[in-house]
């Protein structure tokens, strides 16, 4: 899980969400550049799993792309799926935008 936004801990939040759903995830980190939308990259033979991750995160299946050397993440080699959080996903309830009523 990679944070491609200026929202602190966005990758950590969504990493925890996927862990709670049973996914084996690596340590969250930041992208090498900001992104405009969430993208889920997959290694060969991992497209179906990437589509499932997209569904669980609530992002469109069009966000699922093959993993190439152009992905803005350092050291992505060996990873099956790389999720780069964009402002579209980080803006959906994370961080909380409302204060609970007292």
N, CA, C and O atoms as CSV, one atom per row, in Angstrom:
chain,resi,resn,atom,element,x,y,z
A,1,UNK,N,N,0.849,-1.163,0.000
A,1,UNK,CA,C,0.000,0.000,0.000
A,1,UNK,C,C,0.891,1.221,0.000
A,1,UNK,O,O,1.830,1.328,0.789
A,2,UNK,N,N,0.582,2.145,-0.902
A,2,UNK,CA,C,1.420,3.320,-1.092
A,2,UNK,C,C,0.549,4.572,-1.055
A,2,UNK,O,O,-0.515,4.617,-1.672
A,3,UNK,N,N,1.006,5.577,-0.334
A,3,UNK,CA,C,0.294,6.836,-0.249
A,3,UNK,C,C,0.772,7.759,-1.361
A,3,UNK,O,O,1.932,8.171,-1.375
A,4,UNK,N,N,-0.118,8.082,-2.288
A,4,UNK,CA,C,0.208,9.006,-3.371
A,4,UNK,C,C,-0.447,10.352,-3.176
A,4,UNK,O,O,-0.650,11.096,-4.136
A,5,UNK,N,N,-0.787,10.678,-1.906
A,5,UNK,CA,C,-1.462,11.939,-1.592
A,5,UNK,C,C,-0.686,12.681,-0.503
A,5,UNK,O,O,0.360,12.227,-0.039
A,6,UNK,N,N,-1.223,13.823,-0.114
A,6,UNK,CA,C,-0.666,14.593,0.997
A,6,UNK,C,C,-1.358,14.241,2.317
A,6,UNK,O,O,-1.015,14.804,3.357
A,7,UNK,N,N,-2.321,13.325,2.293
A,7,UNK,CA,C,-3.048,12.908,3.494
A,7,UNK,C,C,-2.153,11.992,4.334
A,7,UNK,O,O,-1.798,10.894,3.907
A,8,UNK,N,N,-1.801,12.454,5.515
A,8,UNK,CA,C,-0.950,11.644,6.393
A,8,UNK,C,C,-1.651,10.339,6.761
A,8,UNK,O,O,-2.840,10.330,7.078
A,9,UNK,N,N,-0.901,9.241,6.717
A,9,UNK,CA,C,-1.350,7.911,7.130
A,9,UNK,C,C,-2.438,7.286,6.255
A,9,UNK,O,O,-3.072,6.318,6.676
A,10,UNK,N,N,-2.669,7.813,5.051
A,10,UNK,CA,C,-3.684,7.215,4.172
A,10,UNK,C,C,-3.325,5.771,3.850
A,10,UNK,O,O,-4.188,4.895,3.914
A,11,UNK,N,N,-2.073,5.507,3.508
A,11,UNK,CA,C,-1.662,4.138,3.190
A,11,UNK,C,C,-1.793,3.234,4.403
A,11,UNK,O,O,-2.208,2.083,4.269
A,12,UNK,N,N,-1.451,3.728,5.575
A,12,UNK,CA,C,-1.578,2.945,6.797
A,12,UNK,C,C,-3.023,2.573,7.083
A,12,UNK,O,O,-3.311,1.449,7.493
A,13,UNK,N,N,-3.925,3.510,6.868
A,13,UNK,CA,C,-5.344,3.268,7.103
A,13,UNK,C,C,-5.865,2.150,6.192
A,13,UNK,O,O,-6.514,1.216,6.663
A,14,UNK,N,N,-5.582,2.247,4.897
A,14,UNK,CA,C,-6.101,1.269,3.963
A,14,UNK,C,C,-5.347,-0.060,4.046
A,14,UNK,O,O,-5.907,-1.106,3.717
A,15,UNK,N,N,-4.091,-0.031,4.480
A,15,UNK,CA,C,-3.360,-1.275,4.749
A,15,UNK,C,C,-4.064,-2.038,5.849
A,15,UNK,O,O,-4.278,-3.245,5.742
A,16,UNK,N,N,-4.422,-1.334,6.904
A,16,UNK,CA,C,-5.115,-1.972,8.027
A,16,UNK,C,C,-6.469,-2.539,7.578
A,16,UNK,O,O,-6.868,-3.623,8.003
A,17,UNK,N,N,-7.160,-1.803,6.726
A,17,UNK,CA,C,-8.453,-2.276,6.215
A,17,UNK,C,C,-8.284,-3.591,5.460
A,17,UNK,O,O,-9.059,-4.526,5.660
A,18,UNK,N,N,-7.276,-3.668,4.593
A,18,UNK,CA,C,-7.055,-4.906,3.834
A,18,UNK,C,C,-6.592,-6.042,4.749
A,18,UNK,O,O,-6.982,-7.192,4.548
A,19,UNK,N,N,-5.772,-5.735,5.740
A,19,UNK,CA,C,-5.338,-6.763,6.691
A,19,UNK,C,C,-6.539,-7.351,7.421
A,19,UNK,O,O,-6.608,-8.564,7.618
A,20,UNK,N,N,-7.466,-6.522,7.817
A,20,UNK,CA,C,-8.657,-6.990,8.516
A,20,UNK,C,C,-9.516,-7.883,7.631
A,20,UNK,O,O,-10.291,-8.700,8.128
A,21,UNK,N,N,-9.373,-7.723,6.310
A,21,UNK,CA,C,-10.105,-8.558,5.364
A,21,UNK,C,C,-9.310,-9.799,4.957
A,21,UNK,O,O,-9.720,-10.539,4.063
A,22,UNK,N,N,-8.166,-10.023,5.621
A,22,UNK,CA,C,-7.401,-11.242,5.387
A,22,UNK,C,C,-6.276,-11.162,4.377
A,22,UNK,O,O,-5.678,-12.189,4.055
A,23,UNK,N,N,-5.966,-9.987,3.867
A,23,UNK,CA,C,-4.890,-9.844,2.898
A,23,UNK,C,C,-3.544,-9.773,3.598
A,23,UNK,O,O,-3.430,-9.211,4.688
A,24,UNK,N,N,-2.529,-10.343,2.970
A,24,UNK,CA,C,-1.148,-10.245,3.433
A,24,UNK,C,C,-0.557,-9.006,2.775
A,24,UNK,O,O,-0.388,-8.972,1.556
A,25,UNK,N,N,-0.243,-7.990,3.571
A,25,UNK,CA,C,0.217,-6.719,3.017
A,25,UNK,C,C,1.596,-6.354,3.552
A,25,UNK,O,O,1.996,-6.780,4.635
A,26,UNK,N,N,2.304,-5.563,2.772
A,26,UNK,CA,C,3.621,-5.097,3.203
A,26,UNK,C,C,3.469,-3.786,3.971
A,26,UNK,O,O,2.368,-3.246,4.082
A,27,UNK,N,N,4.560,-3.291,4.490
A,27,UNK,CA,C,4.567,-2.042,5.243
A,27,UNK,C,C,4.151,-0.893,4.333
A,27,UNK,O,O,4.666,-0.776,3.222
A,28,UNK,N,N,3.227,-0.041,4.782
A,28,UNK,CA,C,2.821,1.104,3.964
A,28,UNK,C,C,3.987,2.053,3.718
A,28,UNK,O,O,4.888,2.179,4.548
A,29,UNK,N,N,3.957,2.710,2.581
A,29,UNK,CA,C,5.006,3.675,2.254
A,29,UNK,C,C,4.449,4.785,1.384
A,29,UNK,O,O,3.264,4.778,1.048
A,30,UNK,N,N,5.288,5.732,1.019
A,30,UNK,CA,C,4.883,6.849,0.173
A,30,UNK,C,C,5.350,6.639,-1.255
A,30,UNK,O,O,6.361,5.979,-1.494
A,31,UNK,N,N,4.610,7.203,-2.207
A,31,UNK,CA,C,5.005,7.108,-3.608
A,31,UNK,C,C,6.135,8.087,-3.890
A,31,UNK,O,O,6.406,8.990,-3.098
A,32,UNK,N,N,6.781,7.895,-5.017
A,32,UNK,CA,C,7.870,8.788,-5.404
A,32,UNK,C,C,7.328,10.076,-6.013
A,32,UNK,O,O,8.078,11.035,-6.195
A,33,UNK,N,N,6.029,10.111,-6.332
A,33,UNK,CA,C,5.379,11.330,-6.828
A,33,UNK,C,C,3.889,11.241,-6.519
A,33,UNK,O,O,3.342,10.155,-6.329
A,34,UNK,N,N,3.246,12.398,-6.473
A,34,UNK,CA,C,1.812,12.444,-6.202
A,34,UNK,C,C,1.049,11.846,-7.391
A,34,UNK,O,O,1.495,11.934,-8.535
A,35,UNK,N,N,-0.091,11.245,-7.104
A,35,UNK,CA,C,-0.938,10.689,-8.152
A,35,UNK,C,C,-2.289,11.388,-8.131
A,35,UNK,O,O,-2.684,11.962,-7.117
A,36,UNK,N,N,-2.996,11.335,-9.261
A,36,UNK,CA,C,-4.291,12.012,-9.335
A,36,UNK,C,C,-5.452,11.092,-8.976
A,36,UNK,O,O,-6.502,11.562,-8.537
A,37,UNK,N,N,-5.273,9.782,-9.157
A,37,UNK,CA,C,-6.322,8.825,-8.810
A,37,UNK,C,C,-5.695,7.547,-8.264
A,37,UNK,O,O,-4.527,7.252,-8.518
A,38,UNK,N,N,-6.478,6.809,-7.523
A,38,UNK,CA,C,-6.032,5.520,-7.001
A,38,UNK,C,C,-5.836,4.548,-8.156
A,38,UNK,O,O,-6.672,4.457,-9.055
A,39,UNK,N,N,-4.720,3.820,-8.119
A,39,UNK,CA,C,-4.440,2.803,-9.128
A,39,UNK,C,C,-3.952,1.549,-8.426
A,39,UNK,O,O,-3.176,1.615,-7.472
A,40,UNK,N,N,-4.416,0.410,-8.910
A,40,UNK,CA,C,-4.007,-0.874,-8.357
A,40,UNK,C,C,-3.258,-1.618,-9.456
A,40,UNK,O,O,-3.836,-2.002,-10.473
A,41,UNK,N,N,-1.970,-1.811,-9.231
A,41,UNK,CA,C,-1.109,-2.471,-10.213
A,41,UNK,C,C,-0.933,-3.936,-9.833
A,41,UNK,O,O,-0.847,-4.274,-8.652
A,42,UNK,N,N,-0.881,-4.798,-10.838
A,42,UNK,CA,C,-0.736,-6.231,-10.577
A,42,UNK,C,C,0.394,-6.837,-11.398
A,42,UNK,O,O,0.647,-6.450,-12.538
A,43,UNK,N,N,1.060,-7.800,-10.775
A,43,UNK,CA,C,2.100,-8.584,-11.447
A,43,UNK,C,C,1.409,-9.639,-12.315
A,43,UNK,O,O,0.211,-9.876,-12.157
A,44,UNK,N,N,2.150,-10.275,-13.229
A,44,UNK,CA,C,1.548,-11.320,-14.055
A,44,UNK,C,C,0.810,-12.354,-13.203
A,44,UNK,O,O,1.293,-12.759,-12.146
A,45,UNK,N,N,-0.337,-12.766,-13.664
A,45,UNK,CA,C,-1.225,-13.762,-13.055
A,45,UNK,C,C,-1.914,-13.256,-11.785
A,45,UNK,O,O,-2.522,-14.052,-11.070
A,46,UNK,N,N,-1.838,-11.976,-11.491
A,46,UNK,CA,C,-2.469,-11.426,-10.283
A,46,UNK,C,C,-3.634,-10.468,-10.585
A,46,UNK,O,O,-4.103,-9.758,-9.695
A,47,UNK,N,N,-4.092,-10.451,-11.833
A,47,UNK,CA,C,-5.151,-9.514,-12.215
A,47,UNK,C,C,-6.450,-9.765,-11.447
A,47,UNK,O,O,-7.106,-8.812,-11.029
A,48,UNK,N,N,-6.827,-11.015,-11.257
A,48,UNK,CA,C,-8.064,-11.322,-10.541
A,48,UNK,C,C,-7.986,-10.859,-9.080
A,48,UNK,O,O,-8.948,-10.299,-8.555
A,49,UNK,N,N,-6.852,-11.091,-8.432
A,49,UNK,CA,C,-6.677,-10.641,-7.050
A,49,UNK,C,C,-6.713,-9.113,-6.976
A,49,UNK,O,O,-7.288,-8.548,-6.046
A,50,UNK,N,N,-6.104,-8.454,-7.946
A,50,UNK,CA,C,-6.111,-6.983,-7.966
A,50,UNK,C,C,-7.529,-6.452,-8.138
A,50,UNK,O,O,-7.894,-5.449,-7.525
A,51,UNK,N,N,-8.331,-7.116,-8.967
A,51,UNK,CA,C,-9.725,-6.706,-9.143
A,51,UNK,C,C,-10.511,-6.883,-7.846
A,51,UNK,O,O,-11.392,-6.079,-7.541
A,52,UNK,N,N,-10.202,-7.925,-7.086
A,52,UNK,CA,C,-10.854,-8.138,-5.796
A,52,UNK,C,C,-10.467,-7.045,-4.805
A,52,UNK,O,O,-11.318,-6.553,-4.063
A,53,UNK,N,N,-9.197,-6.665,-4.786
A,53,UNK,CA,C,-8.739,-5.569,-3.925
A,53,UNK,C,C,-9.471,-4.282,-4.312
A,53,UNK,O,O,-9.912,-3.535,-3.438
A,54,UNK,N,N,-9.602,-4.020,-5.607
A,54,UNK,CA,C,-10.314,-2.827,-6.070
A,54,UNK,C,C,-11.748,-2.827,-5.553
A,54,UNK,O,O,-12.252,-1.800,-5.100
A,55,UNK,N,N,-12.390,-3.969,-5.623
A,55,UNK,CA,C,-13.759,-4.089,-5.140
A,55,UNK,C,C,-13.849,-3.825,-3.640
A,55,UNK,O,O,-14.748,-3.120,-3.181
A,56,UNK,N,N,-12.914,-4.394,-2.879
A,56,UNK,CA,C,-12.922,-4.214,-1.426
A,56,UNK,C,C,-12.647,-2.769,-1.026
A,56,UNK,O,O,-13.144,-2.305,0.000
A,57,UNK,N,N,-11.862,-2.057,-1.828
A,57,UNK,CA,C,-11.548,-0.656,-1.521
A,57,UNK,C,C,-12.579,0.304,-2.110
A,57,UNK,O,O,-12.579,1.492,-1.788
A,58,UNK,N,N,-13.456,-0.208,-2.969
A,58,UNK,CA,C,-14.480,0.637,-3.560
A,58,UNK,C,C,-13.994,1.512,-4.692
A,58,UNK,O,O,-14.540,2.591,-4.923
A,59,UNK,N,N,-12.968,1.058,-5.404
A,59,UNK,CA,C,-12.485,1.810,-6.563
A,59,UNK,C,C,-12.906,1.068,-7.827
A,59,UNK,O,O,-13.076,-0.151,-7.795
A,60,UNK,N,N,-13.077,1.778,-8.934
A,60,UNK,CA,C,-13.527,1.115,-10.157
A,60,UNK,C,C,-12.501,0.130,-10.708
A,60,UNK,O,O,-11.299,0.282,-10.491
A,61,UNK,N,N,-12.988,-0.871,-11.415
A,61,UNK,CA,C,-12.092,-1.873,-12.008
A,61,UNK,C,C,-11.168,-1.265,-13.056
A,61,UNK,O,O,-10.141,-1.853,-13.395
A,62,UNK,N,N,-11.527,-0.092,-13.570
A,62,UNK,CA,C,-10.646,0.590,-14.526
A,62,UNK,C,C,-9.366,1.069,-13.855
A,62,UNK,O,O,-8.408,1.432,-14.538
A,63,UNK,N,N,-9.339,1.073,-12.510
A,63,UNK,CA,C,-8.141,1.471,-11.769
A,63,UNK,C,C,-7.111,0.358,-11.719
A,63,UNK,O,O,-5.991,0.582,-11.259
A,64,UNK,N,N,-7.459,-0.837,-12.179
A,64,UNK,CA,C,-6.567,-1.997,-12.140
A,64,UNK,C,C,-5.725,-2.021,-13.416
A,64,UNK,O,O,-6.253,-2.077,-14.527
A,65,UNK,N,N,-4.396,-1.978,-13.232
A,65,UNK,CA,C,-3.465,-1.881,-14.362
A,65,UNK,C,C,-2.303,-2.856,-14.182
A,65,UNK,O,O,-1.975,-3.220,-13.053
A,66,UNK,N,N,-1.674,-3.285,-15.283
A,66,UNK,CA,C,-0.482,-4.135,-15.162
A,66,UNK,C,C,0.671,-3.399,-14.491
A,66,UNK,O,O,0.853,-2.200,-14.707
A,67,UNK,N,N,1.438,-4.100,-13.691
A,67,UNK,CA,C,2.605,-3.542,-13.000
A,67,UNK,C,C,3.760,-3.441,-13.984
A,67,UNK,O,O,4.164,-4.436,-14.585
A,68,UNK,N,N,4.290,-2.225,-14.145
A,68,UNK,CA,C,5.425,-1.987,-15.045
A,68,UNK,C,C,6.486,-1.185,-14.297
A,68,UNK,O,O,6.294,-0.820,-13.137
A,69,UNK,N,N,7.574,-0.922,-14.946
A,69,UNK,CA,C,8.635,-0.127,-14.345
A,69,UNK,C,C,8.266,1.340,-14.190
A,69,UNK,O,O,8.988,2.093,-13.537
A,70,UNK,N,N,7.135,1.760,-14.791
A,70,UNK,CA,C,6.723,3.156,-14.720
A,70,UNK,C,C,5.913,3.477,-13.464
A,70,UNK,O,O,5.520,4.627,-13.269
A,71,UNK,N,N,5.657,2.496,-12.619
A,71,UNK,CA,C,4.882,2.713,-11.398
A,71,UNK,C,C,5.675,3.627,-10.460
A,71,UNK,O,O,6.861,3.387,-10.230
A,72,UNK,N,N,5.032,4.685,-9.910
A,72,UNK,CA,C,5.763,5.637,-9.061
A,72,UNK,C,C,6.015,5.126,-7.641
A,72,UNK,O,O,5.632,5.764,-6.661
A,73,UNK,N,N,6.668,3.958,-7.551
A,73,UNK,CA,C,6.978,3.350,-6.264
A,73,UNK,C,C,8.390,2.793,-6.329
A,73,UNK,O,O,8.731,2.060,-7.256
A,74,UNK,N,N,9.201,3.137,-5.355
A,74,UNK,CA,C,10.556,2.587,-5.302
A,74,UNK,C,C,10.494,1.140,-4.826
A,74,UNK,O,O,9.717,0.817,-3.927
A,75,UNK,N,N,11.285,0.288,-5.405
A,75,UNK,CA,C,11.426,-1.106,-4.985
A,75,UNK,C,C,10.122,-1.897,-5.011
A,75,UNK,O,O,9.785,-2.564,-4.033
A,76,UNK,N,N,9.388,-1.829,-6.116
A,76,UNK,CA,C,8.147,-2.595,-6.256
A,76,UNK,C,C,8.408,-4.004,-6.769
A,76,UNK,O,O,7.483,-4.810,-6.867
A,77,UNK,N,N,9.657,-4.307,-7.096
A,77,UNK,CA,C,10.011,-5.623,-7.612
A,77,UNK,C,C,9.651,-6.699,-6.593
A,77,UNK,O,O,9.947,-6.566,-5.405
A,78,UNK,N,N,9.020,-7.752,-7.059
A,78,UNK,CA,C,8.672,-8.867,-6.185
A,78,UNK,C,C,7.300,-8.750,-5.550
A,78,UNK,O,O,6.832,-9.701,-4.924
A,79,UNK,N,N,6.648,-7.617,-5.693
A,79,UNK,CA,C,5.312,-7.457,-5.132
A,79,UNK,C,C,4.265,-7.962,-6.128
A,79,UNK,O,O,4.403,-7.748,-7.332
A,80,UNK,N,N,3.235,-8.620,-5.638
A,80,UNK,CA,C,2.168,-9.130,-6.505
A,80,UNK,C,C,1.183,-8.034,-6.890
A,80,UNK,O,O,0.741,-7.954,-8.036
A,81,UNK,N,N,0.846,-7.188,-5.913
A,81,UNK,CA,C,-0.112,-6.105,-6.137
A,81,UNK,C,C,0.408,-4.857,-5.428
A,81,UNK,O,O,0.866,-4.920,-4.287
A,82,UNK,N,N,0.331,-3.726,-6.121
A,82,UNK,CA,C,0.731,-2.446,-5.534
A,82,UNK,C,C,-0.475,-1.520,-5.635
A,82,UNK,O,O,-0.958,-1.229,-6.729
A,83,UNK,N,N,-0.959,-1.060,-4.477
A,83,UNK,CA,C,-2.077,-0.122,-4.436
A,83,UNK,C,C,-1.514,1.259,-4.131
A,83,UNK,O,O,-0.883,1.468,-3.095
A,84,UNK,N,N,-1.749,2.201,-5.044
A,84,UNK,CA,C,-1.332,3.581,-4.809
A,84,UNK,C,C,-2.590,4.385,-4.527
A,84,UNK,O,O,-3.450,4.557,-5.392
A,85,UNK,N,N,-2.675,4.871,-3.295
A,85,UNK,CA,C,-3.836,5.630,-2.866
A,85,UNK,C,C,-3.785,7.030,-3.463
A,85,UNK,O,O,-2.802,7.752,-3.296
A,86,UNK,N,N,-4.849,7.404,-4.157
A,86,UNK,CA,C,-4.979,8.751,-4.693
A,86,UNK,C,C,-5.993,9.549,-3.898
A,86,UNK,O,O,-6.634,9.012,-2.995
A,87,UNK,N,N,-6.146,10.819,-4.221
A,87,UNK,CA,C,-7.082,11.657,-3.477
A,87,UNK,C,C,-8.531,11.201,-3.594
A,87,UNK,O,O,-9.338,11.494,-2.711
A,88,UNK,N,N,-8.879,10.486,-4.671
A,88,UNK,CA,C,-10.244,9.986,-4.824
A,88,UNK,C,C,-10.598,8.997,-3.710
A,88,UNK,O,O,-11.717,9.027,-3.198
A,89,UNK,N,N,-9.667,8.126,-3.331
A,89,UNK,CA,C,-9.916,7.161,-2.259
A,89,UNK,C,C,-9.644,7.791,-0.898
A,89,UNK,O,O,-10.410,7.574,0.042
A,90,UNK,N,N,-8.584,8.557,-0.775
A,90,UNK,CA,C,-8.254,9.181,0.513
A,90,UNK,C,C,-9.362,10.134,0.944
A,90,UNK,O,O,-9.548,10.357,2.141
A,91,UNK,N,N,-10.101,10.699,-0.009
A,91,UNK,CA,C,-11.179,11.622,0.312
A,91,UNK,C,C,-12.478,10.961,0.723
A,91,UNK,O,O,-13.416,11.652,1.123
A,92,UNK,N,N,-12.562,9.627,0.635
A,92,UNK,CA,C,-13.790,8.904,0.991
A,92,UNK,C,C,-13.769,8.500,2.456
A,92,UNK,O,O,-13.577,7.328,2.782
A,93,UNK,N,N,-13.965,9.461,3.327
A,93,UNK,CA,C,-14.076,9.144,4.742
A,93,UNK,C,C,-12.762,9.000,5.468
A,93,UNK,O,O,-12.755,8.637,6.644
A,94,UNK,N,N,-11.651,9.269,4.812
A,94,UNK,CA,C,-10.374,9.215,5.497
A,94,UNK,C,C,-9.579,10.460,5.147
A,94,UNK,O,O,-9.443,10.771,3.964
A,95,UNK,N,N,-9.068,11.159,6.089
A,95,UNK,CA,C,-9.439,11.010,7.501
A,95,UNK,C,C,-10.871,11.469,7.702
A,95,UNK,O,O,-11.468,12.066,6.806
A,96,UNK,N,N,-11.419,11.198,8.863
A,96,UNK,CA,C,-12.804,11.563,9.127
A,96,UNK,C,C,-12.998,13.052,8.902
A,96,UNK,O,O,-12.220,13.874,9.385
A,97,UNK,N,N,-14.038,13.385,8.168
A,97,UNK,CA,C,-14.283,14.792,7.836
A,97,UNK,C,C,-15.391,15.385,8.694
A,97,UNK,O,O,-15.682,16.576,8.590
A,98,UNK,N,N,-16.008,14.571,9.537
A,98,UNK,CA,C,-17.053,15.090,10.409
A,98,UNK,C,C,-16.708,14.782,11.857
A,98,UNK,O,O,-15.974,13.837,12.147
A,99,UNK,N,N,-17.232,15.571,12.738
A,99,UNK,CA,C,-17.006,15.380,14.168
A,99,UNK,C,C,-18.258,14.743,14.747
A,99,UNK,O,O,-19.358,15.232,14.488
A,100,UNK,N,N,-18.133,13.667,15.523
A,100,UNK,CA,C,-19.322,13.040,16.100
A,100,UNK,C,C,-20.096,14.021,16.977
A,100,UNK,O,O,-19.512,14.864,17.658
A,101,UNK,N,N,-21.395,13.895,16.946
A,101,UNK,CA,C,-22.241,14.755,17.774
A,101,UNK,C,C,-22.039,14.393,19.250
A,101,UNK,O,O,-21.852,13.227,19.596
A,102,UNK,N,N,-22.079,15.411,20.107
A,102,UNK,CA,C,-21.907,15.144,21.540
A,102,UNK,C,C,-23.209,15.331,22.282
A,102,UNK,O,O,-23.257,15.150,23.499
